[in-house]
Amino acid sequence: MKRGTTWSYVIRVRDPETGESKPRWVGGFAAEDDAKAARDEARVKARRGEYVDRNTITVREYLDEWIEAHAVEIKPKTLADYRHMIDRYIKPNIGPLRLQAVRASTITKLYRDLRAGGGKNGRPLSSRTVDYVHAVLRKAFRDAVNVDELLSSSPVEKAKRPRREISEPGTVWTTDQLRAFLRHAREHRLWAFFHVAAYTGTRRGELLHLRWSNVDLDGKQLDISGSASFIDGERIEGTTKSGRKRIVSLDDGTIQVLRNQHKMQAADKLKVGPEWRGGGDYVFTTGWGEPVHPDTVSSLFPVLIKRYNEAHPDTPLPHARLHDLRHIHATTLLLAGVPVHVVAARLGHANPSITLRVYAHVIHAAEASAADVFAQAIGE
């Protein structure tokens, strides 16, 4: 039956407790054929006792079905993040609600409540996390409309998100401070990892995925083709964040660092002998040949900073995260006048607009001198 601009169907479903057969109306289909196909599928499920009333399905039930249906097409790390957002922030707040009862105001209130006190111990949740919750809900509710046809429109599209707080990565360290850190950390066996991270701007997971077959020492370049992470104690390897491979050029100093890393690894293998556990051709490994765990380098970084500060109390290094090496790399290149699209390609940004947005403050600082550069070029 057509109701307004959409089609509905009705089937009879037997109540498992009373045995009584009752009609169930389901609407919101764009075309008659879509309604008929859904009706036929519902009839089969009803005969098997597997029918789920589409009108009463809750947000929790739908999200459970949705995440399982999409598990095969989402990257493992992204899937884990989706599950966390759903379990931590969405289900406890709107999970019991009927999916068809959710309105834009419901979602707006969810964002407002999360922003005010959705964090740990009731602390405010960052706007970035709220944006991530929004992204998950937007994908799920779009599928509820376009794929599962449970809704005629998505309330998430009309919801109002809290104003975003634009956080710009500052210049955590100067080039002199970076040089001092690398010089001090040289004695650690993982020093080469920090050097390559700083000199290429490559992400942590991408470097820990790197094989020697991806390293062209003569051609002076790296082939960044994937990323590694740990999820629930299991090492997972997949594509890069953008899903694309890229080539990153190397300077002569970094080439020598990698040659030394290869020699050290060969020495480790000779020392360990039959107990060597390296079989994946990884560039960065433990002393036993196993690939390095991502948490190892992340937790080691502040330890090395602390050791440096203890040795140089008069010139301590500011607090920094491992990921800040990537920001230092990008900032240094942009301030040196390297074109944005070149920096974007080097960092692996899917689009230069991402680089423009993230490093807008750096680009603005470089732009301030553009007038003088032009005047000097003309020479008048």
C-alpha positions as CSV (number, residue, x, y, z in Angstrom):
1,M,0.0,0.0,0.0
2,K,1.2,3.5,-0.8
3,R,1.0,5.9,2.1
4,G,1.9,9.4,1.1
5,T,5.2,9.3,-0.9
6,T,6.4,5.9,0.4
7,W,5.2,2.2,0.3
8,S,4.3,0.0,3.2
9,Y,3.6,-3.7,3.6
10,V,1.8,-5.8,6.2
11,I,2.4,-9.4,7.3
12,R,1.0,-11.5,10.1
13,V,3.4,-12.6,12.8
14,R,2.6,-15.2,15.4
15,D,3.2,-14.2,19.0
16,P,5.5,-16.9,20.5
17,E,3.9,-16.5,24.0
18,T,0.2,-16.4,23.1
19,G,0.3,-18.1,19.7
20,E,-2.0,-15.4,18.4
21,S,-1.3,-14.1,14.9
22,K,-1.2,-10.3,14.6
23,P,-0.7,-7.9,11.7
24,R,2.6,-6.0,11.5
25,W,2.8,-2.9,9.2
26,V,6.2,-1.8,8.0
27,G,6.7,1.4,5.9
28,G,9.2,3.9,4.5
29,F,10.0,2.1,1.2
30,A,10.7,4.3,-1.8
31,A,9.2,2.0,-4.4
32,E,6.6,-0.7,-4.5
33,D,9.1,-3.4,-5.6
34,D,11.3,-2.6,-2.6
35,A,8.3,-3.1,-0.3
36,K,7.4,-6.4,-1.9
37,A,10.9,-7.7,-1.7
38,A,11.1,-6.8,2.0
39,R,7.7,-8.3,2.6
40,D,8.7,-11.6,1.0
41,E,11.9,-11.7,3.1
42,A,10.0,-10.9,6.2
43,R,7.5,-13.8,5.5
44,V,10.3,-16.3,5.2
45,K,11.8,-15.1,8.6
46,A,8.3,-15.1,10.2
47,R,7.8,-18.8,9.2
48,R,11.2,-19.7,10.7
49,G,10.5,-17.8,13.9
50,E,13.3,-15.3,13.1
51,Y,11.2,-12.3,12.4
52,V,12.3,-9.0,14.0
53,D,9.7,-6.3,14.1
54,R,11.3,-3.5,12.2
55,N,9.0,-1.0,13.9
56,T,10.3,-1.9,17.4
57,I,14.0,-2.5,16.7
58,T,16.1,-0.5,19.1
59,V,19.2,1.6,18.4
60,R,21.3,-1.0,20.3
61,E,19.9,-3.9,18.3
62,Y,20.4,-2.1,15.0
63,L,23.9,-1.0,15.7
64,D,24.8,-4.6,16.7
65,E,23.5,-5.8,13.4
66,W,25.1,-2.9,11.5
67,I,28.6,-3.3,12.8
68,E,28.6,-7.1,12.2
69,A,27.4,-6.5,8.6
70,H,30.2,-4.0,7.9
71,A,33.0,-5.8,9.7
72,V,34.3,-7.3,6.5
73,E,34.7,-4.0,4.7
74,I,36.1,-1.8,7.5
75,K,39.8,-1.8,8.4
76,P,40.4,-3.7,11.7
77,K,41.6,-0.6,13.6
78,T,38.7,1.4,12.4
79,L,36.3,-1.4,13.3
80,A,37.7,-1.5,16.8
81,D,37.3,2.3,17.1
82,Y,33.7,2.1,15.9
83,R,32.9,-0.6,18.4
84,H,34.5,1.5,21.2
85,M,32.4,4.6,20.2
86,I,29.2,2.5,20.0
87,D,29.8,0.6,23.3
88,R,31.2,3.6,25.3
89,Y,29.2,6.6,24.2
90,I,26.1,5.6,22.1
91,K,24.5,2.5,23.6
92,P,24.6,3.7,27.2
93,N,22.7,6.9,26.2
94,I,20.3,6.1,23.3
95,G,20.7,2.3,23.0
96,P,17.3,1.4,24.5
97,L,15.4,3.9,22.3
98,R,13.4,2.6,19.3
99,L,15.3,3.4,16.1
100,Q,12.3,4.9,14.5
101,A,11.7,7.1,17.6
102,V,15.0,8.8,17.4
103,R,14.7,12.5,16.3
104,A,17.3,15.2,15.5
105,S,16.7,16.6,18.9
106,T,17.6,13.2,20.5
107,I,21.0,13.2,18.7
108,T,21.6,16.9,19.5
109,K,21.0,16.2,23.2
110,L,23.4,13.2,23.0
111,Y,26.2,15.4,21.6
112,R,25.5,18.1,24.2
113,D,25.5,15.6,27.1
114,L,28.7,14.0,25.8
115,R,30.4,17.3,25.5
116,A,29.4,18.3,29.0
117,G,30.2,15.2,30.9
118,G,30.7,12.1,28.6
119,G,34.4,11.6,29.4
120,K,36.1,9.5,32.1
121,N,34.7,10.2,35.6
122,G,32.2,12.6,34.2
123,R,34.7,15.0,32.7
124,P,33.9,16.9,29.5
125,L,34.4,15.0,26.3
126,S,36.5,16.6,23.6
127,S,34.8,18.0,20.5
128,R,37.0,15.7,18.4
129,T,35.6,12.6,20.1
130,V,32.1,13.9,19.7
131,D,32.8,14.4,16.0
132,Y,33.9,10.8,15.8
133,V,30.6,9.7,17.5
134,H,28.8,11.8,15.0
135,A,30.7,10.1,12.1
136,V,29.7,6.6,13.3
137,L,26.1,7.6,13.8
138,R,25.9,9.3,10.4
139,K,27.2,6.1,8.7
140,A,24.9,3.8,10.6
141,F,21.7,5.9,10.2
142,R,22.4,6.5,6.5
143,D,22.4,2.7,6.1
144,A,19.2,2.5,8.1
145,V,17.7,4.8,5.4
146,N,19.4,3.7,2.2
147,V,20.3,0.0,2.7
148,D,18.0,-1.4,5.4
149,E,15.1,1.0,4.7
150,L,14.1,1.2,8.3
151,L,13.8,5.0,8.2
152,S,12.6,7.5,5.6
153,S,15.3,10.0,6.6
154,S,18.2,10.2,9.0
155,P,17.8,12.4,12.1
156,V,21.6,12.6,12.4
157,E,21.8,14.8,9.3
158,K,19.6,17.4,11.0
159,A,21.2,17.2,14.4
160,K,23.3,20.1,15.7
161,R,26.8,19.3,16.8
162,P,28.7,21.4,19.4
163,R,31.1,24.0,17.9
164,R,34.3,22.4,16.9
165,E,37.5,23.4,18.7
166,I,40.2,23.8,16.1
167,S,43.4,22.5,17.6
168,E,46.5,23.3,15.7
169,P,49.7,21.3,16.1
170,G,52.2,23.7,17.5
171,T,55.9,23.7,16.9
172,V,56.6,21.4,19.9
173,W,60.4,21.4,19.3
174,T,62.7,23.5,17.3
175,T,65.0,21.9,14.8
176,D,67.9,22.3,17.3
177,Q,65.9,20.5,20.0
178,L,65.1,17.7,17.7
179,R,68.8,17.4,16.7
180,A,69.7,17.3,20.4
181,F,67.2,14.6,21.2
182,L,68.3,12.4,18.4
183,R,72.0,12.8,19.3
184,H,71.2,11.9,22.9
185,A,69.1,8.9,22.0
186,R,71.7,7.5,19.6
187,E,72.8,4.8,22.1
188,H,69.4,3.1,22.2
189,R,68.8,0.2,19.8
190,L,65.6,1.8,18.5
191,W,67.2,5.1,17.8
192,A,67.0,4.5,14.1
193,F,63.2,4.3,14.3
194,F,63.0,7.8,15.8
195,H,65.5,9.2,13.3
196,V,63.5,7.8,10.3
197,A,60.2,9.0,11.8
198,A,61.5,12.5,12.2
199,Y,63.3,12.7,8.8
200,T,60.3,11.2,6.8
201,G,57.2,12.3,8.7
202,T,56.0,8.7,8.4
203,R,53.3,7.4,10.8
204,R,54.3,5.0,13.6
205,G,52.2,2.1,12.2
206,E,53.6,2.6,8.7
207,L,57.2,2.4,9.9
208,L,56.5,-0.7,12.0
209,H,55.0,-2.3,8.9
210,L,58.1,-1.5,6.7
211,R,60.0,-4.3,5.2
212,W,63.5,-4.2,3.8
213,S,61.9,-5.0,0.4
214,N,60.2,-1.6,0.7
215,V,63.6,0.1,1.2
216,D,65.5,1.2,-1.9
217,L,68.9,2.4,-0.5
218,D,70.4,3.0,-3.9
219,G,67.3,4.9,-5.1
220,K,67.1,6.7,-1.8
221,Q,63.4,6.1,-1.1
222,L,60.9,4.2,1.0
223,D,57.8,2.4,-0.4
224,I,55.1,3.0,2.2
225,S,52.5,0.3,1.4
226,G,50.8,-0.5,4.7
227,S,50.4,-0.1,8.4
228,A,50.6,-2.2,11.5
229,S,48.7,-2.0,14.8
230,F,47.7,-4.2,17.8
231,I,44.0,-5.0,18.5
232,D,43.0,-7.1,21.4
233,G,46.6,-8.4,21.7
234,E,46.8,-9.4,18.1
235,R,49.1,-7.8,15.5
236,I,47.0,-6.6,12.6
237,E,48.4,-5.3,9.3
238,G,46.5,-3.5,6.6
239,T,46.6,-0.5,4.3
240,T,47.8,3.0,5.1
241,K,45.4,5.4,6.6
242,S,44.4,6.8,3.2
243,G,44.4,3.4,1.7
244,R,47.1,4.4,-0.8
245,K,50.7,3.5,-1.3
246,R,53.3,6.3,-1.6
247,I,57.0,6.9,-2.1
248,V,59.0,8.9,0.4
249,S,62.4,10.2,-0.6
250,L,65.4,9.9,1.8
251,D,68.4,12.1,2.5
252,D,72.0,10.7,2.6
253,G,72.1,10.8,6.4
254,T,69.0,8.7,6.7
255,I,70.3,6.3,4.1
256,Q,73.4,5.7,6.3
257,V,71.2,5.3,9.4
258,L,69.2,2.5,7.6
259,R,72.4,0.8,6.4
260,N,73.6,0.8,10.0
261,Q,70.2,-0.6,11.1
262,H,70.6,-3.4,8.6
263,K,74.1,-4.3,10.0
264,M,72.9,-4.2,13.6
265,Q,70.0,-6.5,12.7
266,A,72.4,-8.9,10.9
267,A,74.6,-8.9,14.1
268,D,71.5,-9.6,16.2
269,K,70.6,-12.6,14.0
270,L,74.1,-14.0,14.2
271,K,74.2,-13.6,18.0
272,V,70.8,-15.2,18.6
273,G,71.4,-18.0,16.1
274,P,68.7,-20.7,15.8
275,E,66.5,-18.8,18.3
276,W,66.1,-15.9,15.8
277,R,62.4,-15.2,15.4
278,G,62.5,-12.8,12.5
279,G,60.7,-14.1,9.4
280,G,58.9,-11.1,8.1
281,D,61.9,-9.0,6.8
282,Y,60.9,-6.2,9.1
283,V,63.2,-3.1,9.2
284,F,62.6,-2.5,12.9
285,T,62.7,-5.6,15.2
286,T,63.5,-6.6,18.7
287,G,66.8,-8.2,19.6
288,W,65.1,-11.6,18.9
289,G,63.9,-10.6,15.4
290,E,60.3,-10.0,16.2
291,P,58.5,-7.0,14.9
292,V,58.4,-4.1,17.4
293,H,55.1,-3.5,19.2
294,P,53.6,0.0,18.6
295,D,53.3,0.7,22.3
296,T,57.0,0.0,22.7
297,V,58.1,3.0,20.7
298,S,55.3,5.3,22.0
299,S,56.2,4.6,25.6
300,L,59.9,4.7,25.0
301,F,59.8,8.2,23.5
302,P,58.9,10.1,26.8
303,V,61.5,7.9,28.7
304,L,64.2,9.1,26.3
305,I,63.1,12.7,26.8
306,K,63.2,12.3,30.6
307,R,66.7,10.9,30.3
308,Y,67.8,13.8,28.2
309,N,66.3,16.3,30.6
310,E,68.1,14.7,33.5
311,A,71.4,14.9,31.7
312,H,70.7,18.5,30.5
313,P,68.8,20.3,33.3
314,D,69.6,23.7,32.0
315,T,68.2,23.1,28.5
316,P,65.3,20.6,29.0
317,L,63.1,19.5,26.2
318,P,59.4,20.3,26.3
319,H,56.9,17.4,26.6
320,A,56.2,15.8,23.3
321,R,54.5,12.8,21.9
322,L,55.9,10.4,19.3
323,H,53.4,11.7,16.7
324,D,54.8,15.2,17.2
325,L,57.9,14.1,15.2
326,R,55.5,14.0,12.2
327,H,54.3,17.5,13.0
328,I,57.8,18.8,13.4
329,H,58.7,17.3,10.0
330,A,55.7,18.9,8.3
331,T,56.2,22.3,10.0
332,T,59.8,22.5,9.1
333,L,59.1,21.7,5.4
334,L,56.3,24.2,5.1
335,L,58.3,27.0,6.8
336,A,61.2,26.3,4.4
337,G,58.9,27.0,1.5
338,V,58.2,23.4,0.3
339,P,54.8,23.5,-1.6
340,V,51.8,22.2,0.3
341,H,51.0,19.5,-2.3
342,V,54.5,18.1,-1.9
343,V,54.3,18.0,1.9
344,A,50.8,16.4,1.6
345,A,52.1,13.6,-0.7
346,R,55.1,13.0,1.7
347,L,52.8,12.8,4.7
348,G,50.3,10.6,3.0
349,H,47.4,13.0,3.2
350,A,44.6,11.9,0.9
351,N,44.2,15.5,-0.2
352,P,46.3,18.7,0.2
353,S,43.3,20.3,1.7
354,I,43.9,18.2,4.8
355,T,47.4,19.6,5.1
356,L,46.1,23.1,4.6
357,R,43.6,22.7,7.4
358,V,45.9,21.0,9.9
359,Y,48.8,23.3,9.3
360,A,46.9,26.5,8.5
361,H,48.8,28.5,11.2
362,V,52.2,27.5,9.7
363,I,51.1,28.4,6.2
364,H,49.8,31.7,7.4
365,A,53.2,32.5,9.1
366,A,55.0,31.7,5.8
367,E,52.5,33.8,3.8
368,A,53.4,36.8,5.9
369,S,56.7,37.1,4.1
370,A,55.2,36.6,0.6
371,A,55.0,40.4,0.0
372,D,58.7,40.9,0.7
373,V,59.7,37.9,-1.4
374,F,57.7,39.3,-4.4
375,A,59.2,42.8,-4.0
376,Q,62.7,41.4,-3.8
377,A,62.1,39.4,-7.0
378,I,60.9,42.4,-8.9
379,G,63.8,44.5,-7.6
380,E,62.2,47.9,-7.7
